[in-house]
């Protein structure tokens, strides 16, 4: 019996055919006017951006093997590969080439695929100076130049890891450096390349999920701009621009100022470099949109002036040319983005003691849960100007490693309350372990919930990590108050009158009734009701989660 192709396969096949037909049709229309591969072969060996491909393979290798994404594609090991502190070199070196999720990885790889070939084309595998022959020296060797391109990518990556405002992770700083380098030589082509990345992303999504069905529902998420390393992106862009400026000056190329300004502005706005923000706690953020708008326009004109300036004298007495002054401004801009991050990134753990009730130990890591506790990441060198704004309280799953200079909220209280269960992966090079975090509780009528949080290592019993305070219902019945409180065996109901405890007992099991302080409490369908003299009122309901 021959099985027929599935509907998903047919949609994927239709997508591939549509892409191929579209491409071949345009090639057929242009076949007599130009040979598409000729310009590429003049700059790239066999017309292929080999450096870009090597970089993509390298970043994939880090995700699959260093972060162990090959074992769990959707949950890579992240915590040990963030740029936590200069005192933790592994994080500084690994962070620029590591990623937080497959979506994060693929987004940066698509950006690399769209923008890095333009930068590599501008750099060229072959010498561009007239009269220079290929293979006459190491500098003119195409294979050496490919390796030089890859080496430059590694250096820029480590640079962004060192001077991005940590703890960052991701290749996006280098992707922005590709864009900056390409913008200097081919500003409008770079914008086209950015649009091409959207096309690549669309085709990939169409092949991966041809049809998506979705329903309206609650979602726990932070603002999109609060999850982007704006400073790291700007740092990468500036680094790419500075490198590009020195390259085109050496090659005596002077791009059009308006195209530079327009390309830089469109890129900066399209990539959200205007989204300047700061945090006011674990789950509260503030966006400075007006400031960001002014900054992207200033950035565009700075790039246009810095790149297109001529060698004509600006100050004859100082023998200072316009290009030297303009490029100097770009370097100053790069320094202003880089140097202030040094004291911020020179951090350590102030108090390695785990907050909360109980903690789980995994080698050099301590995992606990606590609420409204001070973040213990402090500056290794005291800078009083930062003390007031950087010391904030936090709530959630706390991961501490004094050895790695890590103190972080891996899962916020709000996210755990939304999902009910989360996992936290800790580890290092060649090892990892997953901790499951679970919350259960009761929502008390007209008041806060009561709940517990448990931590569990694989194959080990649960550890009670946190219990909330008691919560009193917002009504009285027969002049009696009713409170719920977590206990060793579960949750207790307490009946009081005028600050005097009348009675206390464990909440009834499903479909059972228990008498407490002269009141009858019944549990029905995960809800607790109180009854007295014919009056029946709901006291609490089991927490529900969206995870």
C-alpha positions in Angstrom: 0.0 0.0 0.0 1.4 3.4 -1.0 1.0 6.2 1.5 0.1 9.6 0.2 2.1 12.7 1.1 0.8 14.5 4.2 -0.8 18.0 4.0 2.2 19.5 5.8 4.6 18.1 3.2 2.4 19.4 0.3 2.5 22.9 1.8 6.3 22.7 2.3 6.7 21.5 -1.3 4.5 24.3 -2.6 6.6 26.8 -0.7 9.9 25.5 -2.2 8.4 25.5 -5.7 7.2 29.0 -5.3 10.6 30.2 -4.2 12.4 28.4 -7.0 10.0 29.5 -9.8 10.2 33.1 -8.6 14.0 33.0 -8.7 14.3 31.2 -12.0 11.8 33.5 -13.7 13.8 36.6 -12.8 17.0 34.9 -13.8 15.5 34.0 -17.2 14.3 37.6 -17.8 17.9 38.9 -17.0 19.9 36.2 -18.7 21.0 38.2 -21.7 21.8 41.4 -19.7 24.3 40.2 -17.1 25.8 37.2 -15.5 24.9 37.3 -11.8 27.9 35.4 -10.6 30.6 37.6 -12.3 30.6 40.4 -9.7 30.8 37.9 -6.9 33.7 35.9 -8.4 35.7 39.2 -8.7 35.6 39.6 -5.0 34.9 36.1 -3.5 36.6 32.8 -4.2 34.2 30.9 -6.5 31.7 33.6 -5.7 31.1 32.1 -2.3 31.4 34.0 1.1 33.4 31.3 2.7 34.2 33.4 5.8 30.5 33.8 6.5 29.8 30.1 6.2 32.7 29.3 8.6 31.3 31.8 11.1 27.8 30.3 10.9 29.2 26.7 11.4 31.2 28.0 14.4 28.2 29.6 16.1 26.1 26.5 15.4 28.9 24.4 17.0 28.8 26.4 20.2 25.0 26.1 20.5 25.0 22.3 19.7 28.0 21.2 21.7 29.2 23.8 24.2 25.6 24.7 25.2 24.4 21.1 24.6 21.7 22.1 22.3 22.2 18.8 20.5 20.7 17.1 23.6 17.8 19.5 24.0 17.4 21.9 21.0 14.8 24.0 22.7 16.5 24.4 26.1 20.2 25.1 25.7 22.5 25.6 28.7 22.6 29.4 29.1 23.5 30.5 32.6 27.3 29.6 32.6 27.8 31.2 29.2 26.5 34.7 29.9 29.0 37.6 30.3 28.5 37.9 34.0 31.8 39.6 35.1 35.4 40.2 34.0 36.2 37.9 36.9 34.6 35.1 35.0 36.5 35.0 31.7 34.6 32.0 30.3 31.4 34.0 30.2 33.1 37.0 28.5 34.6 34.8 25.8 31.7 32.4 25.2 28.7 34.9 25.6 29.1 36.6 22.1 28.9 33.2 20.4 26.2 31.6 22.6 22.4 32.0 22.6 19.4 31.8 24.9 17.1 29.8 22.7 16.7 28.4 19.2 14.7 31.5 18.1 17.5 33.7 19.4 20.1 31.6 17.5 18.2 31.4 14.2 17.4 35.1 14.3 21.1 35.9 14.6 22.1 33.3 12.0 19.6 34.7 9.5 20.9 38.2 10.1 24.5 36.9 9.6 23.5 35.2 6.4 21.9 38.4 5.1 24.5 41.0 6.2 27.9 39.2 6.6 28.3 38.4 2.8 28.0 42.1 2.1 30.7 42.9 4.7 32.8 40.0 3.3 32.3 41.3 -0.3 33.4 44.8 0.8 36.5 43.3 2.5 37.2 41.0 -0.6 39.1 37.8 -0.8 41.3 39.4 -3.5 43.4 42.5 -3.2 41.6 45.6 -4.6 44.6 47.8 -5.2 45.5 48.3 -8.9 48.6 46.3 -10.0 48.5 44.0 -7.0 48.7 40.3 -7.8 47.0 37.5 -5.9 49.2 35.0 -4.0 52.2 37.4 -4.1 52.2 37.7 -0.3 50.4 36.5 2.8 48.2 39.7 2.6 47.2 39.0 -1.0 46.5 35.3 -0.4 42.7 34.8 -0.8 42.7 31.9 1.8 44.6 34.0 4.3 42.1 36.8 3.8 39.2 34.4 4.4 40.9 33.4 7.7 41.5 37.1 8.5 37.8 37.8 8.1 36.9 35.0 10.4 39.6 36.1 12.9 38.2 39.7 12.8 34.8 38.3 13.6 36.1 36.4 16.6 38.0 39.6 17.8 34.9 41.8 17.4 32.8 39.1 19.2 35.1 39.1 22.2 35.2 42.9 22.1 31.4 43.0 22.4 31.5 40.5 25.2 33.9 42.6 27.1 32.3 46.0 26.6 28.5 45.2 26.2 26.5 46.1 29.3 26.3 42.6 30.9 25.2 40.0 31.5 24.6 39.7 27.8 24.5 36.6 25.5 24.2 36.3 21.8 25.9 37.0 18.4 23.8 40.1 17.7 26.6 42.5 18.6 28.7 40.9 15.8 25.7 41.0 13.4 25.4 44.7 14.0 29.1 45.0 13.4 28.6 43.3 10.0 25.9 45.9 9.3 28.1 48.8 10.3 31.0 47.6 8.2 28.7 47.0 5.2 26.8 50.4 5.7 30.1 52.3 5.3 30.7 50.9 1.8 27.2 49.9 0.5 24.6 51.7 2.6 21.5 51.0 0.5 22.6 47.4 -0.3 22.8 46.9 3.4 19.2 48.0 3.9 18.2 45.6 1.1 20.2 42.9 2.9 18.2 43.6 6.1 15.0 43.2 4.1 16.4 40.0 2.7 16.8 38.6 6.2 13.0 39.1 6.7 12.4 37.1 3.5 14.7 34.3 4.7 13.0 34.3 8.0 9.6 34.1 6.3 10.6 31.2 4.1 12.1 29.3 7.1 8.9 29.8 9.1 6.7 28.7 6.2 8.7 25.5 5.8 8.9 24.8 9.5 5.2 25.6 10.2 3.2 25.8 7.0 -0.1 26.4 8.9 -0.5 27.9 12.4 -3.7 27.8 14.4 -3.8 30.1 17.4 -6.4 31.2 20.0 -6.6 34.3 22.1 -5.4 33.8 25.6 -3.3 35.3 28.4 0.4 35.6 27.9 3.1 36.5 30.3 5.8 38.5 28.6 8.0 41.5 29.1 8.0 44.5 26.6 9.9 43.5 23.5 12.3 46.4 23.9 13.2 45.3 27.5 14.7 42.0 26.2 17.1 43.6 23.7 20.7 44.6 24.5 20.5 48.0 22.9 23.9 49.1 24.1 25.5 45.9 22.8 23.9 46.4 19.4 25.0 50.0 19.2 28.5 48.9 20.3 28.7 46.4 17.5 27.4 48.9 15.0 30.0 51.5 16.0 32.8 48.9 15.9 31.8 47.8 12.4 31.6 51.4 11.2 35.0 52.3 12.6 36.6 49.3 11.0 34.8 50.1 7.7 35.9 53.8 7.8 39.6 52.8 8.1 39.2 50.3 5.3 37.6 52.6 2.8 40.1 55.4 3.7 43.0 53.0 2.9 41.3 52.2 -0.4 40.5 55.8 -1.1 36.8 55.3 -1.5 34.4 58.2 -0.5 30.7 57.1 -0.3 27.8 59.5 -0.8 26.8 61.3 2.4 23.1 61.3 1.9 23.1 57.6 1.2 25.1 57.0 4.3 22.8 59.1 6.4 19.7 57.5 5.0 21.1 53.9 5.3 22.2 54.5 8.8 18.9 56.0 9.8 16.7 53.3 8.2 18.9 50.6 9.8 18.9 52.1 13.2 15.2 52.7 13.3 14.3 49.4 11.8 16.5 47.5 14.3 15.1 49.4 17.3 18.2 51.3 18.4 15.9 54.1 19.5 14.5 51.8 22.3 16.6 53.2 25.2 15.3 51.8 28.4 16.2 51.1 32.0 14.7 48.8 34.7 12.9 49.7 37.9 12.9 46.3 39.5 12.6 42.7 38.4 9.5 43.2 36.2 9.2 46.9 35.7 10.8 48.9 32.9 10.8 52.4 31.5 11.3 53.4 27.8 12.9 56.7 26.9 11.4 56.9 23.4 12.1 60.6 22.8 15.7 60.3 23.8 16.2 57.3 21.6 14.7 59.1 18.6 17.2 61.9 19.1 20.0 59.5 19.4 19.3 57.6 16.2 19.2 60.8 14.2 22.5 61.9 15.8 24.0 58.5 15.1 23.0 58.7 11.4 24.6 62.1 10.9 27.7 61.1 12.8 28.2 58.1 10.6 27.6 60.2 7.4 30.1 62.8 8.5 32.6 60.4 9.7 32.6 58.3 6.6 32.3 60.9 3.8 34.7 63.5 5.2 37.6 64.4 2.8 41.3 64.7 3.5 41.2 68.5 3.2 42.7 70.4 6.1 40.3 71.4 8.9 42.8 73.0 11.3 46.1 73.8 9.5 47.9 74.8 12.6 47.3 71.3 14.1 47.8 69.5 10.7 44.3 68.1 11.3 42.3 66.9 8.3 38.5 66.7 8.1 38.7 62.9 7.8 40.9 62.7 10.9 38.5 64.8 12.9 35.4 63.0 11.7 36.9 59.5 12.2 38.1 60.7 15.6 34.5 61.5 16.6 33.5 57.9 15.6 36.3 56.5 17.8 35.2 58.7 20.7 31.7 57.5 20.2 32.9 53.9 20.4 34.9 54.7 23.6 31.9 56.4 25.2 29.9 53.3 24.6 32.7 51.0 25.9 34.6 52.6 28.8 31.6 53.3 31.1 30.7 49.6 31.1 34.0 48.6 32.7 33.0 49.2 36.3 29.5 47.8 35.7 31.0 44.6 34.2 33.6 44.3 37.0 31.1 42.7 39.4 31.1 40.0 42.0 28.7 38.3 44.5 28.4 40.3 47.7 26.7 37.6 49.8 26.8 34.0 48.5 24.3 32.8 51.1 21.2 31.5 49.5 18.1 33.5 50.5 14.8 31.7 51.2 13.7 28.6 53.3 15.8 25.8 51.7 18.2 25.6 48.8 19.4 23.0 46.3 23.2 22.5 45.8 24.5 21.4 42.4 28.3 21.5 42.4 29.3 25.2 42.6 25.7 26.4 42.1 23.1 27.1 44.8 19.4 27.3 43.7 16.8 28.8 45.9 13.5 30.8 45.9 13.0 34.1 47.7 10.9 37.2 47.4 11.8 40.9 47.9 15.5 40.3 48.6 18.3 42.5 47.5 20.2 41.5 44.3 23.7 40.6 45.6 25.6 41.4 42.4 27.8 44.4 43.3 30.6 46.3 41.7 34.0 44.9 42.6 35.3 48.5 42.7 33.0 50.8 44.7 31.5 53.5 42.5 29.1 55.6 44.6 27.3 57.0 41.6 25.8 53.6 40.8 24.9 52.4 44.3 21.4 53.9 44.4 20.3 52.7 41.0 21.9 49.3 40.7 20.9 47.8 44.0 17.3 46.6 43.5 15.2 44.0 45.2 14.1 40.9 43.3 11.7 38.0 43.7 11.9 34.5 42.1 14.2 31.6 41.6 17.7 32.7 42.6 20.8 31.0 41.1 24.1 31.7 42.8 27.7 30.6 42.0 30.4 32.4 43.9 33.0 30.6 41.9 31.5 32.0 38.6 30.5 35.4 40.1 26.9 34.7 39.3 23.9 35.9 41.3 20.7 36.1 39.2 17.0 35.7 39.2 16.6 32.8 36.7 12.8 32.8 36.9 10.8 35.8 38.2 7.9 35.4 40.7 5.4 36.7 38.1 6.5 34.1 35.5 6.3 31.2 37.9 2.9 32.4 39.1 1.7 32.4 35.5 3.1 29.0 34.5 3.1 27.1 37.7 6.2 25.1 36.7 9.5 26.1 35.2 12.9 24.5 34.7 16.4 26.0 35.4 19.5 24.5 33.8 22.9 25.0 35.4 26.2 23.5 34.4 29.5 24.2 32.7 31.7 23.0 29.9 30.8 19.3 29.4 28.0 19.0 32.1 24.6 20.2 33.0 21.7 19.5 35.3 18.1 20.6 35.2 16.2 21.8 38.3 12.3 21.7 38.2 10.6 24.6 40.0 6.9 24.1 41.0 4.4 26.4 42.6 1.0 25.4 44.1 -1.4 27.5 46.1 -4.8 28.9 46.8 -6.3 32.2 45.8 -8.1 33.7 48.8 -11.3 35.7 48.2 -10.5 39.5 48.2 -6.9 39.0 49.2 -3.5 37.6 48.1 -2.8 34.0 47.4 -1.1 31.5 49.7 1.4 29.2 48.0 4.5 27.1 48.3 7.4 26.6 45.9 9.3 23.4 45.6 12.7 22.6 43.9 13.6 19.2 42.6 16.7 17.6 41.1 16.3 14.6 38.8 15.7 11.4 40.9 15.7 13.3 44.2 12.8 14.2 46.5 11.3 17.7 46.4 12.8 20.5 48.5 10.4 23.0 50.0 12.0 26.3 49.0 9.4 28.9 50.0 6.1 29.3 51.9 4.0 32.5 51.7 2.5 34.4 54.6 -1.0 33.7 55.6 -3.9 35.4 53.8 -7.2 36.5 55.4 -10.4 36.4 53.4 -12.0 39.8 52.8 -15.2 39.1 54.7 -16.4 38.0 58.1 -19.1 35.4 58.9 -20.7 35.4 62.4 -18.1 37.9 63.4 -15.3 35.5 62.6 -12.3 35.9 60.3 -11.0 33.2 58.1 -7.4 32.8 57.0 -5.4 30.3 55.0 -1.8 29.5 55.7 0.7 27.1 54.3 1.6 24.2 56.7 3.9 21.2 56.7 1.2 18.9 55.4 -0.6 21.2 53.1 -2.7 24.3 53.8 -4.5 25.1 57.1 -7.6 27.2 57.6 -7.6 29.4 60.7 -10.7 30.9 62.3 -10.2 33.9 64.6 -12.3 36.5 66.4 -10.9 39.8 67.6 -7.3 38.5 67.2 -8.1 35.4 69.2 -7.5 32.1 67.4 -10.6 29.9 67.8 -9.4 26.9 65.9 -7.1 25.6 63.1 -7.3 22.6 60.9 -6.0 21.2 57.6 -8.2 22.1 54.6 -10.7 19.4 53.8 -9.9 16.8 51.1 -12.0 16.9 47.9 -15.8 16.5 48.5 -15.3 16.4 52.3 -16.3 18.8 55.1 -14.4 19.8 58.2 -15.6 21.8 61.2 -13.3 24.6 62.3 -14.2 27.2 65.0 -17.9 26.5 64.7 -17.9 26.9 60.9 -18.2 24.1 58.3 -15.7 24.1 55.5 -16.4 22.1 52.3 -14.2 21.4 49.3 -15.9 21.1 46.0 -14.2 21.2 42.5 -11.0 22.8 43.9 -13.0 25.5 45.7 -13.4 25.9 49.5 -16.7 27.1 50.8 -17.7 28.1 54.4 -21.2 27.4 55.7 -22.9 28.8 58.8 -26.7 28.9 59.7 -27.7 28.5 56.0 -25.1 31.1 54.7 -22.6 29.7 52.2 -19.7 31.7 50.9 -16.6 30.8 48.8 -13.4 31.3 50.8 -10.7 30.3 48.2 -10.0 28.4 45.0 -7.0 26.4 43.8 -4.5 28.5 41.8 -4.7 27.8 38.0 -1.7 28.2 35.7 -1.1 28.7 32.0 2.0 26.6 31.8 
